[in-house]
Amino acid sequence: MNYDVRPPRRGLLPSLSPDVINHIARLEYTIFTKANCNLAWRVFSQVDLWPQFCSLYKSARWQGDAWVPGSRLRLELGAPLHAVADRVVTACNPPHQLSWINHIRGYTMEQWVSLEPFYSDGCKISVWVEVTGGDPSRDRTEDMRLLQSVVVEWFENFRTECDRLAEMEASDIRSAAD
């Protein structure tokens, strides 16, 4: 995982002061799964599974239609945050791209998830998160470490579930062929 304090990579930015630049953080993480993009998307899009992927997540529920721009996903988070994260979908192109804006504890985060075919049947899943803002009374470095650990835990458990289901499907295909 990369954790960089730097401006976002998209587009041209105006000349920003060091005070602004130092308050933009970017996290990137990539996993590879045996599941194809369609199967990985089916697992990803089932938000009721998300608490199984991350111990911080207590519940996830939609406000409005699921997975359409403008829809909201409300995540209730347990210890150590005991907070609510409000996500607004900004783009969704199943099974390949998804983005949302997330607000939690004074932070605003833009997150993109990309699912790309990899080798014959697998999928490369990349995520990046850009973080701005935050409560000045909180330890930003510790918050970024927590965010990093949440991203790693969630995506590693997501990969495990995708791999498990891909192996089950492959086993079913082999059994049907016999």
PyMOL commands that set and color helices and strands:
alter all, ss='L'
color gray80, all
select helices_A, chain A and resi 18-21+37-44+47-53+140-177
alter helices_A, ss='H'
color red, helices_A
select strands_A, chain A and resi 2-5+25-33+57-63+72-77+83-93+97-104+107-118+122-133
alter strands_A, ss='S'
color yellow, strands_A
deselect
rebuild
show_as cartoon
